[in-house]
Amino acid sequence: MPTVNPDFNRTIARLDLDTERSGIFTPGVSAVSFTDADLRHFNDCVARVAPGTPPLDSLQIAGAARRLARAVGEASQARFILIRMRRAGEVRALLRDRGWSCDEALRQRMVDLVAYVDGKQRLIPDDVPVIGGLDAALLMDLAMEDLRAELDQYADFCRYRQGEAARLGAAPQDVLLDRPSWEAARGEEVRLERQVRRIRESRYADGGEHEVFKVR
């Protein structure tokens, strides 16, 4: 039974890009090739979606592909890639949702990210066995440092909207809810929770034994 290194399901910082330890030959990977123009296109996108990230070179990409292929073993797809493509799906949903507004610069990063993931000029096409889409997964990983909080908030927004839809007996898309309304509702919930906690933790009288009231 092949085993998968759990590090491949974490961030790119935990994905070893050391070319000297990546090995020389891995079946199914040696046939993958890309042009300098493709690599420039990838790194241009890296610079837009994850500003400050150093560009990756072809040896680093190839080394990551060999290590991932060996970690996956005989499986048909890498979980590392699948998980990140699900997150890319969340980005698409966020961009399409008229109820969700966000910082324009952050939105543009997400637009650029999805444009690369869905585009035709890719380093490793999706139809390559095992490692297909690795470049898109790496790009998603690099972008997640700045996107994670936004995606987590959007997920909570969606859960809240679904709850409101159930309460009203309506479809989620028919619930008129925007980000400011969601933030206000969540803020009210937090205030109520704090108030309840204070009441539970407070004492109505301090110290000593209290007389027991008797009915005569």
C-alpha positions as a Markdown table, in Angstrom:
| # | Residue | x | y | z |
|---|---|---|---|---|
| 1 | Met | 0.0 | 0.0 | 0.0 |
| 2 | Pro | 1.6 | 3.3 | -1.0 |
| 3 | Thr | 1.9 | 6.0 | 1.7 |
| 4 | Val | 1.6 | 9.7 | 1.3 |
| 5 | Asn | 3.8 | 12.2 | 3.2 |
| 6 | Pro | 1.4 | 14.4 | 5.2 |
| 7 | Asp | 3.8 | 17.4 | 4.5 |
| 8 | Phe | 2.4 | 17.5 | 1.0 |
| 9 | Asn | -1.0 | 18.5 | 2.4 |
| 10 | Arg | 0.5 | 21.6 | 4.2 |
| 11 | Thr | 1.9 | 24.8 | 2.8 |
| 12 | Ile | 4.6 | 25.3 | 0.3 |
| 13 | Ala | 7.0 | 26.1 | 3.1 |
| 14 | Arg | 6.8 | 22.5 | 4.1 |
| 15 | Leu | 7.2 | 21.2 | 0.5 |
| 16 | Asp | 10.8 | 20.5 | -0.1 |
| 17 | Leu | 12.0 | 22.3 | -3.2 |
| 18 | Asp | 15.7 | 21.3 | -2.8 |
| 19 | Thr | 16.7 | 20.2 | -6.3 |
| 20 | Glu | 19.8 | 18.2 | -5.0 |
| 21 | Arg | 17.7 | 15.8 | -3.0 |
| 22 | Ser | 14.8 | 15.4 | -5.5 |
| 23 | Gly | 16.3 | 12.4 | -7.4 |
| 24 | Ile | 17.1 | 12.2 | -11.0 |
| 25 | Phe | 14.4 | 10.0 | -12.6 |
| 26 | Thr | 10.8 | 9.3 | -11.6 |
| 27 | Pro | 8.5 | 7.5 | -14.1 |
| 28 | Gly | 5.8 | 9.7 | -15.5 |
| 29 | Val | 7.6 | 12.9 | -14.6 |
| 30 | Ser | 10.5 | 13.0 | -16.9 |
| 31 | Ala | 8.2 | 13.6 | -19.9 |
| 32 | Val | 6.8 | 16.8 | -18.4 |
| 33 | Ser | 8.4 | 19.9 | -20.1 |
| 34 | Phe | 7.5 | 23.6 | -20.2 |
| 35 | Thr | 9.0 | 26.6 | -22.0 |
| 36 | Asp | 10.7 | 29.7 | -20.5 |
| 37 | Ala | 7.7 | 31.7 | -21.5 |
| 38 | Asp | 5.4 | 29.4 | -19.5 |
| 39 | Leu | 7.7 | 29.7 | -16.4 |
| 40 | Arg | 7.7 | 33.5 | -16.8 |
| 41 | His | 3.9 | 33.5 | -17.0 |
| 42 | Phe | 3.8 | 31.4 | -13.8 |
| 43 | Asn | 6.2 | 33.6 | -11.9 |
| 44 | Asp | 4.4 | 36.8 | -13.1 |
| 45 | Cys | 1.3 | 35.4 | -11.6 |
| 46 | Val | 3.1 | 34.4 | -8.4 |
| 47 | Ala | 4.2 | 38.0 | -8.0 |
| 48 | Arg | 0.6 | 39.3 | -8.4 |
| 49 | Val | -1.1 | 36.8 | -6.1 |
| 50 | Ala | 1.7 | 36.5 | -3.5 |
| 51 | Pro | 3.7 | 39.7 | -3.5 |
| 52 | Gly | 7.2 | 39.3 | -2.1 |
| 53 | Thr | 7.5 | 35.6 | -2.9 |
| 54 | Pro | 10.7 | 34.7 | -4.8 |
| 55 | Pro | 10.2 | 33.3 | -8.2 |
| 56 | Leu | 10.6 | 29.5 | -8.6 |
| 57 | Asp | 12.9 | 28.1 | -11.2 |
| 58 | Ser | 12.5 | 25.0 | -13.4 |
| 59 | Leu | 14.7 | 22.8 | -11.2 |
| 60 | Gln | 12.5 | 23.6 | -8.2 |
| 61 | Ile | 9.3 | 22.8 | -10.1 |
| 62 | Ala | 10.8 | 19.6 | -11.4 |
| 63 | Gly | 12.1 | 18.5 | -8.0 |
| 64 | Ala | 8.7 | 19.1 | -6.4 |
| 65 | Ala | 7.0 | 17.1 | -9.1 |
| 66 | Arg | 9.4 | 14.1 | -8.6 |
| 67 | Arg | 9.0 | 14.1 | -4.8 |
| 68 | Leu | 5.2 | 14.4 | -5.1 |
| 69 | Ala | 5.0 | 11.6 | -7.6 |
| 70 | Arg | 7.0 | 9.3 | -5.3 |
| 71 | Ala | 4.9 | 10.3 | -2.3 |
| 72 | Val | 1.7 | 9.5 | -4.1 |
| 73 | Gly | 3.0 | 6.2 | -5.3 |
| 74 | Glu | 0.4 | 4.2 | -7.2 |
| 75 | Ala | -2.5 | 6.5 | -6.5 |
| 76 | Ser | -4.1 | 8.2 | -9.5 |
| 77 | Gln | -4.2 | 11.7 | -7.9 |
| 78 | Ala | -2.3 | 13.6 | -5.3 |
| 79 | Arg | -4.3 | 14.7 | -2.3 |
| 80 | Phe | -2.0 | 17.7 | -2.1 |
| 81 | Ile | -3.3 | 18.9 | -5.4 |
| 82 | Leu | -7.0 | 18.0 | -4.8 |
| 83 | Ile | -7.2 | 19.9 | -1.5 |
| 84 | Arg | -5.8 | 23.1 | -3.1 |
| 85 | Met | -8.1 | 22.8 | -6.1 |
| 86 | Arg | -11.1 | 22.7 | -3.7 |
| 87 | Arg | -9.8 | 25.9 | -2.2 |
| 88 | Ala | -9.6 | 27.4 | -5.7 |
| 89 | Gly | -13.3 | 26.4 | -6.1 |
| 90 | Glu | -14.0 | 28.4 | -2.9 |
| 91 | Val | -12.3 | 31.4 | -4.5 |
| 92 | Arg | -14.5 | 31.1 | -7.6 |
| 93 | Ala | -17.7 | 30.9 | -5.5 |
| 94 | Leu | -16.6 | 34.0 | -3.5 |
| 95 | Leu | -16.0 | 36.0 | -6.7 |
| 96 | Arg | -19.4 | 35.0 | -8.1 |
| 97 | Asp | -21.3 | 35.8 | -4.9 |
| 98 | Arg | -23.0 | 39.2 | -5.1 |
| 99 | Gly | -23.6 | 39.3 | -1.4 |
| 100 | Trp | -19.9 | 39.2 | -0.5 |
| 101 | Ser | -17.7 | 42.3 | -0.8 |
| 102 | Cys | -14.0 | 42.5 | 0.0 |
| 103 | Asp | -10.9 | 44.7 | -0.4 |
| 104 | Glu | -10.5 | 45.4 | -4.1 |
| 105 | Ala | -6.8 | 44.6 | -4.1 |
| 106 | Leu | -7.4 | 41.3 | -2.5 |
| 107 | Arg | -10.2 | 40.6 | -5.0 |
| 108 | Gln | -7.9 | 41.3 | -7.9 |
| 109 | Arg | -5.4 | 38.7 | -6.5 |
| 110 | Met | -8.1 | 36.2 | -6.5 |
| 111 | Val | -9.1 | 37.1 | -10.0 |
| 112 | Asp | -5.5 | 36.6 | -11.2 |
| 113 | Leu | -5.3 | 33.3 | -9.3 |
| 114 | Val | -8.4 | 31.8 | -10.9 |
| 115 | Ala | -7.4 | 33.1 | -14.3 |
| 116 | Tyr | -4.1 | 31.1 | -14.1 |
| 117 | Val | -5.8 | 28.0 | -12.6 |
| 118 | Asp | -8.4 | 28.0 | -15.4 |
| 119 | Gly | -6.1 | 29.2 | -18.2 |
| 120 | Lys | -4.4 | 27.3 | -21.0 |
| 121 | Gln | -0.9 | 28.5 | -20.4 |
| 122 | Arg | 0.2 | 26.2 | -17.6 |
| 123 | Leu | 3.4 | 24.5 | -16.6 |
| 124 | Ile | 1.8 | 21.1 | -15.8 |
| 125 | Pro | -1.5 | 20.5 | -17.5 |
| 126 | Asp | -4.3 | 18.8 | -15.5 |
| 127 | Asp | -4.2 | 15.7 | -17.7 |
| 128 | Val | -0.7 | 14.7 | -16.7 |
| 129 | Pro | -1.0 | 11.6 | -14.6 |
| 130 | Val | -0.5 | 12.0 | -10.8 |
| 131 | Ile | 1.1 | 15.5 | -10.8 |
| 132 | Gly | -1.3 | 17.2 | -13.2 |
| 133 | Gly | -2.2 | 20.6 | -11.8 |
| 134 | Leu | 0.8 | 20.8 | -9.5 |
| 135 | Asp | 1.7 | 24.3 | -10.6 |
| 136 | Ala | -1.8 | 25.5 | -9.9 |
| 137 | Ala | -1.7 | 23.9 | -6.5 |
| 138 | Leu | 1.6 | 25.5 | -5.7 |
| 139 | Leu | 0.2 | 28.9 | -6.7 |
| 140 | Met | -2.8 | 28.4 | -4.6 |
| 141 | Asp | -0.6 | 27.4 | -1.6 |
| 142 | Leu | 1.5 | 30.6 | -2.1 |
| 143 | Ala | -1.7 | 32.7 | -2.2 |
| 144 | Met | -3.3 | 31.1 | 0.9 |
| 145 | Glu | -1.2 | 33.1 | 3.4 |
| 146 | Asp | -3.2 | 36.2 | 2.4 |
| 147 | Leu | -6.5 | 34.5 | 1.4 |
| 148 | Arg | -7.1 | 32.1 | 4.3 |
| 149 | Ala | -8.8 | 34.6 | 6.6 |
| 150 | Glu | -11.0 | 35.9 | 3.8 |
| 151 | Leu | -12.1 | 32.4 | 2.7 |
| 152 | Asp | -12.8 | 31.4 | 6.3 |
| 153 | Gln | -15.0 | 34.4 | 6.8 |
| 154 | Tyr | -16.8 | 33.8 | 3.6 |
| 155 | Ala | -17.4 | 30.2 | 4.6 |
| 156 | Asp | -19.0 | 31.4 | 7.9 |
| 157 | Phe | -21.1 | 33.9 | 5.9 |
| 158 | Cys | -22.4 | 31.1 | 3.7 |
| 159 | Arg | -23.2 | 29.0 | 6.8 |
| 160 | Tyr | -25.0 | 31.9 | 8.4 |
| 161 | Arg | -27.0 | 32.5 | 5.2 |
| 162 | Gln | -28.0 | 28.9 | 5.0 |
| 163 | Gly | -29.2 | 29.0 | 8.6 |
| 164 | Glu | -31.3 | 32.1 | 7.8 |
| 165 | Ala | -32.7 | 30.4 | 4.7 |
| 166 | Ala | -33.8 | 27.4 | 6.8 |
| 167 | Arg | -35.3 | 29.8 | 9.4 |
| 168 | Leu | -37.3 | 31.7 | 6.7 |
| 169 | Gly | -38.1 | 28.6 | 4.6 |
| 170 | Ala | -36.4 | 30.1 | 1.6 |
| 171 | Ala | -33.5 | 29.1 | -0.7 |
| 172 | Pro | -30.1 | 30.5 | 0.3 |
| 173 | Gln | -29.9 | 32.6 | -2.9 |
| 174 | Asp | -33.2 | 34.3 | -2.1 |
| 175 | Val | -31.9 | 35.5 | 1.3 |
| 176 | Leu | -31.0 | 39.2 | 1.1 |
| 177 | Leu | -27.8 | 39.3 | 3.1 |
| 178 | Asp | -24.5 | 41.2 | 2.5 |
| 179 | Arg | -21.2 | 41.3 | 4.3 |
| 180 | Pro | -22.1 | 44.3 | 6.6 |
| 181 | Ser | -25.3 | 42.6 | 7.7 |
| 182 | Trp | -23.5 | 39.4 | 8.4 |
| 183 | Glu | -20.8 | 41.2 | 10.4 |
| 184 | Ala | -23.5 | 43.1 | 12.4 |
| 185 | Ala | -25.4 | 39.9 | 13.2 |
| 186 | Arg | -22.2 | 38.0 | 14.2 |
| 187 | Gly | -21.2 | 41.0 | 16.4 |
| 188 | Glu | -24.5 | 40.9 | 18.1 |
| 189 | Glu | -24.1 | 37.2 | 18.8 |
| 190 | Val | -20.7 | 37.8 | 20.3 |
| 191 | Arg | -22.0 | 40.5 | 22.6 |
| 192 | Leu | -24.9 | 38.3 | 23.7 |
| 193 | Glu | -22.5 | 35.4 | 24.4 |
| 194 | Arg | -20.3 | 37.7 | 26.5 |
| 195 | Gln | -23.3 | 39.0 | 28.4 |
| 196 | Val | -24.5 | 35.5 | 29.2 |
| 197 | Arg | -21.0 | 34.5 | 30.3 |
| 198 | Arg | -20.7 | 37.5 | 32.6 |
| 199 | Ile | -24.1 | 36.6 | 34.2 |
| 200 | Arg | -23.0 | 33.0 | 34.7 |
| 201 | Glu | -19.7 | 34.0 | 36.3 |
| 202 | Ser | -21.1 | 36.7 | 38.5 |
| 203 | Arg | -22.2 | 36.4 | 42.1 |
| 204 | Tyr | -25.3 | 38.0 | 43.4 |
| 205 | Ala | -23.9 | 38.0 | 47.0 |
| 206 | Asp | -20.4 | 37.5 | 48.4 |
| 207 | Gly | -19.2 | 35.1 | 51.1 |
| 208 | Gly | -20.9 | 33.7 | 54.2 |
| 209 | Glu | -23.8 | 31.4 | 54.5 |
| 210 | His | -27.2 | 32.6 | 53.5 |
| 211 | Glu | -30.4 | 32.2 | 55.3 |
| 212 | Val | -32.8 | 29.8 | 53.8 |
| 213 | Phe | -36.2 | 31.4 | 53.2 |
| 214 | Lys | -39.1 | 29.4 | 54.7 |
| 215 | Val | -42.7 | 29.7 | 53.9 |
| 216 | Arg | -45.0 | 29.6 | 57.0 |
